[in-house]
């Protein structure tokens, strides 16, 4: 319990640091201005916006007392593909880039909370998982400072584990909904890459992993494409889905149809998703 409070304090501190008057005063001013604009939209009824011949508005507006904030139910993990944490932050504070993430984790473990969890970040782009075709609206994006060719540092992974624990508890995110950018956009993206420790994440409760494949007998009617779809992959480009599956669960960039062992792994994962 104490550790959880300490980590929550670190998150608050990180958020305060990222919102300090300097050196990000200009972007913070835009952030708060946009937040105020959204607050006005939320508090305004849709009066005069609906057109219908039979429409009548009541004399007094009646707002329900039964509502809450929309909660994210997915976490999408990325690597920055840039050369430093500062470069990534500069990218995210410039309106012209049109990209963002909720969190950025630097190599030394520094955590930048750049966007409130309940707001919609622009990190997933054109993506799909299961029937969800608007990943940005239902997810939290985490960018990890890494150029895609190096191991993730112990410090940033320790920060990541603590952050994921906090997010999982706070937003009740299902274990299977901690996935990578390459999973939701297999034809476009490869991050967080084959060097990312997905198995370790799964052992800590973040993301599904396959069990012992010894003794698994693949049914004659087993359909790999259907299995990938059941897990969540977009199979409109099945070769890209194969590639993303291998990156996540086999740490390889092999292409082509699945071999027997890969089919067993896929079958095991499919069973967890049914």
C-alpha positions as CSV (number, residue, x, y, z in Angstrom):
1,X,0.0,0.0,0.0
2,X,2.9,2.3,0.9
3,X,4.6,1.6,-2.3
4,X,1.5,2.4,-4.3
5,X,1.2,5.7,-2.5
6,X,4.8,6.5,-3.2
7,X,4.4,5.7,-6.9
8,X,1.2,7.7,-7.2
9,X,3.2,10.6,-5.7
10,X,5.8,10.1,-8.3
11,X,3.2,10.3,-11.1
12,X,1.8,13.5,-9.6
13,X,5.4,14.9,-9.4
14,X,6.1,13.9,-12.9
15,X,2.9,15.6,-14.1
16,X,3.8,18.7,-12.2
17,X,7.3,18.7,-13.6
18,X,6.0,18.4,-17.2
19,X,3.7,21.3,-16.5
20,X,6.3,23.5,-14.9
21,X,6.3,27.2,-16.1
22,X,9.7,26.6,-17.9
23,X,10.8,25.3,-20.4
24,X,7.3,24.3,-21.6
25,X,5.3,27.4,-20.8
26,X,4.1,27.9,-24.3
27,X,2.8,24.4,-24.9
28,X,1.3,24.2,-21.4
29,X,-0.6,27.4,-22.1
30,X,-2.1,25.7,-25.2
31,X,-2.8,22.5,-23.1
32,X,-4.9,24.4,-20.5
33,X,-6.6,26.5,-23.1
34,X,-7.8,23.4,-24.9
35,X,-8.8,21.8,-21.7
36,X,-11.0,24.8,-20.8
37,X,-12.6,24.6,-24.3
38,X,-13.4,21.0,-23.8
39,X,-14.9,21.8,-20.3
40,X,-17.3,24.3,-21.9
41,X,-18.3,21.8,-24.6
42,X,-19.0,19.1,-21.9
43,X,-21.1,21.5,-19.8
44,X,-23.2,22.8,-22.8
45,X,-26.5,21.2,-23.7
46,X,-27.1,20.5,-27.5
47,X,-29.8,23.2,-27.7
48,X,-30.5,24.5,-31.2
49,X,-28.3,21.8,-32.6
50,X,-31.0,19.2,-33.3
51,X,-33.4,19.8,-36.2
52,X,-36.7,18.0,-36.4
53,X,-40.3,19.2,-37.2
54,X,-41.7,17.7,-34.0
55,X,-38.9,18.9,-31.8
56,X,-39.8,20.8,-28.6
57,X,-37.3,21.9,-25.9
58,X,-38.4,21.9,-22.2
59,X,-38.6,25.1,-20.3
60,X,-36.0,23.9,-17.8
61,X,-32.9,21.9,-18.7
62,X,-32.8,18.6,-16.7
63,X,-29.3,17.1,-16.3
64,X,-29.0,13.6,-15.0
65,X,-27.1,13.0,-11.7
66,X,-25.9,9.5,-12.9
67,X,-22.7,9.7,-14.9
68,X,-19.0,9.4,-14.6
69,X,-15.8,9.9,-16.7
70,X,-15.2,7.7,-19.7
71,X,-12.4,5.3,-18.8
72,X,-9.7,3.9,-21.1
73,X,-9.6,0.1,-21.2
74,X,-6.4,-0.5,-23.2
75,X,-2.8,0.4,-23.0
76,X,-0.7,0.8,-26.2
77,X,3.0,0.6,-25.9
78,X,5.4,2.3,-28.3
79,X,9.0,3.1,-28.7
80,X,9.8,6.7,-29.7
81,X,12.1,5.9,-32.7
82,X,13.9,9.1,-31.8
83,X,17.3,9.9,-30.3
84,X,16.4,11.3,-26.9
85,X,13.5,11.9,-24.5
86,X,13.8,15.7,-25.0
87,X,13.4,15.2,-28.8
88,X,10.2,13.2,-28.2
89,X,8.8,15.8,-25.8
90,X,9.6,18.6,-28.3
91,X,7.7,16.5,-31.0
92,X,4.7,16.2,-28.7
93,X,4.4,19.9,-27.8
94,X,4.4,21.2,-31.3
95,X,0.8,21.5,-32.8
96,X,2.1,20.9,-36.3
97,X,3.2,17.3,-35.6
98,X,-0.4,16.2,-34.6
99,X,1.0,13.3,-32.5
100,X,1.0,12.8,-28.7
101,X,1.0,10.2,-26.0
102,X,-0.2,10.2,-22.4
103,X,3.2,9.2,-20.9
104,X,6.8,9.3,-22.0
105,X,9.4,7.2,-20.1
106,X,13.0,8.3,-20.5
107,X,16.1,6.0,-20.3
108,X,16.9,7.1,-16.8
109,X,13.3,6.2,-15.6
110,X,12.0,9.8,-15.7
111,X,8.2,9.7,-16.2
112,X,6.5,12.5,-18.1
113,X,2.7,12.6,-17.8
114,X,1.9,14.7,-20.8
115,X,-1.9,14.2,-21.1
116,X,-4.6,13.3,-18.6
117,X,-5.7,9.7,-18.8
118,X,-9.3,10.6,-19.6
119,X,-8.4,12.7,-22.6
120,X,-7.9,11.3,-26.1
121,X,-4.3,11.2,-27.3
122,X,-3.1,10.9,-30.8
123,X,-0.7,8.0,-30.6
124,X,-2.3,5.0,-32.4
125,X,-3.3,6.5,-35.7
126,X,-5.2,4.2,-38.1
127,X,-5.4,1.0,-36.1
128,X,-7.7,-1.8,-35.1
129,X,-8.0,-4.4,-32.4
130,X,-10.9,-6.8,-32.5
131,X,-13.9,-4.7,-33.5
132,X,-12.4,-1.5,-32.1
133,X,-11.4,0.8,-35.0
134,X,-10.9,3.9,-32.9
135,X,-8.0,2.9,-30.6
136,X,-7.2,6.4,-29.6
137,X,-10.6,6.9,-28.0
138,X,-10.3,3.9,-25.8
139,X,-6.6,3.7,-24.9
140,X,-3.7,5.2,-23.1
141,X,-0.5,5.6,-25.1
142,X,2.9,5.1,-23.5
143,X,6.1,6.1,-25.4
144,X,9.4,4.6,-24.2
145,X,12.5,6.4,-25.2
146,X,14.2,4.0,-27.6
147,X,15.5,4.2,-31.1
148,X,14.3,0.7,-32.0
149,X,17.8,-0.8,-32.2
150,X,18.7,-0.9,-28.5
151,X,17.7,-2.7,-25.3
152,X,15.3,-1.0,-23.0
153,X,17.1,0.2,-19.9
154,X,16.4,-1.4,-16.5
155,X,15.4,2.1,-15.1
156,X,12.8,2.8,-17.7
157,X,11.4,-0.8,-17.5
158,X,11.1,-0.5,-13.7
159,X,9.2,2.8,-14.2
160,X,7.0,1.1,-16.8
161,X,6.1,-1.8,-14.5
162,X,5.1,0.6,-11.8
163,X,3.1,2.8,-14.2
164,X,1.3,-0.2,-15.7
165,X,0.3,-1.5,-12.2
166,X,-1.1,1.9,-11.4
167,X,-3.1,2.1,-14.7
168,X,-4.4,-1.4,-14.4
169,X,-5.8,-0.8,-10.9
170,X,-7.0,2.7,-11.6
171,X,-8.9,2.0,-14.8
172,X,-9.6,-1.8,-14.4
173,X,-7.8,-2.6,-17.6
174,X,-8.0,-6.3,-18.5
175,X,-4.8,-8.3,-18.5
176,X,-5.0,-9.0,-22.3
177,X,-5.4,-5.3,-23.2
178,X,-1.8,-4.4,-22.7
179,X,-0.5,-4.5,-26.3
180,X,1.9,-2.9,-28.7
181,X,1.5,-0.4,-31.6
182,X,2.5,-3.2,-34.0
183,X,-0.4,-5.3,-32.7
184,X,-3.0,-2.7,-33.5
185,X,-1.4,-1.5,-36.7
186,X,0.5,-4.5,-38.1
187,X,0.8,-3.2,-41.7
188,X,2.3,0.2,-40.6
189,X,4.2,-0.2,-37.3
190,X,6.8,-2.4,-35.7
191,X,7.2,-0.8,-32.3
192,X,7.8,-1.5,-29.5
193,X,9.9,-4.0,-31.4
194,X,11.5,-7.5,-31.0
195,X,13.7,-6.3,-28.1
196,X,10.7,-5.4,-25.9
197,X,10.3,-7.9,-23.0
198,X,6.7,-9.0,-23.6
199,X,7.1,-12.3,-21.6
200,X,8.3,-10.4,-18.5
201,X,5.4,-8.0,-18.8
202,X,3.0,-10.9,-19.0
203,X,4.5,-12.5,-15.9
204,X,3.8,-9.3,-14.1
205,X,0.2,-9.4,-15.2
206,X,0.3,-7.1,-18.3
207,X,-0.6,-8.9,-21.5
208,X,-1.4,-12.5,-22.4
209,X,1.3,-15.1,-23.0
210,X,1.2,-18.7,-24.2
211,X,1.5,-21.7,-22.0
212,X,3.5,-25.0,-22.4
213,X,3.0,-26.1,-26.0
214,X,4.3,-29.6,-25.3
215,X,1.5,-32.1,-26.0
216,X,-0.7,-29.6,-27.9
217,X,-2.3,-31.3,-30.8
218,X,-3.5,-28.8,-33.5
219,X,-7.0,-29.7,-34.7
220,X,-7.3,-30.5,-38.4
221,X,-9.8,-27.7,-38.8
222,X,-7.6,-25.1,-37.2
223,X,-7.6,-21.9,-39.1
224,X,-4.7,-19.6,-38.4
225,X,-6.3,-16.5,-39.8
226,X,-9.4,-17.0,-37.7
227,X,-7.2,-17.6,-34.6
228,X,-5.4,-14.3,-35.2
229,X,-8.7,-12.5,-35.5
230,X,-10.0,-14.1,-32.3
231,X,-6.9,-12.8,-30.5
232,X,-7.6,-9.3,-31.8
233,X,-5.4,-8.8,-34.9
234,X,-6.6,-7.1,-38.0
235,X,-6.3,-9.8,-40.7
236,X,-7.2,-7.7,-43.7
237,X,-3.4,-8.1,-44.4
238,X,-2.8,-11.5,-43.0
239,X,0.9,-11.5,-43.8
240,X,1.3,-8.3,-41.7
241,X,-0.7,-10.0,-38.9
242,X,1.6,-13.0,-39.0
243,X,4.6,-10.6,-38.8
244,X,3.1,-8.7,-35.8
245,X,2.3,-11.9,-34.0
246,X,5.9,-13.2,-34.4
247,X,7.3,-9.9,-33.3
248,X,5.2,-9.9,-30.1
249,X,5.4,-13.6,-29.1
250,X,8.5,-14.9,-30.8
251,X,10.8,-11.8,-31.0
252,X,11.5,-12.5,-34.7
253,X,10.8,-10.7,-38.0
254,X,10.2,-13.8,-40.0
255,X,7.5,-13.7,-42.7
256,X,5.5,-16.3,-44.5
257,X,3.1,-19.0,-43.2
258,X,3.4,-20.2,-39.7
259,X,5.4,-23.4,-38.9
260,X,4.0,-26.1,-36.6
261,X,5.5,-24.6,-33.4
262,X,4.1,-21.2,-34.2
263,X,0.7,-22.7,-34.8
264,X,0.8,-24.3,-31.3
265,X,1.7,-20.9,-29.8
266,X,-1.2,-19.3,-31.7
267,X,-3.6,-22.0,-30.7
268,X,-2.6,-21.6,-27.0
269,X,-3.2,-17.9,-27.2
270,X,-6.5,-18.3,-29.0
271,X,-7.8,-20.6,-26.2
272,X,-7.1,-17.8,-23.7
273,X,-9.1,-15.4,-25.8
274,X,-12.2,-17.5,-26.1
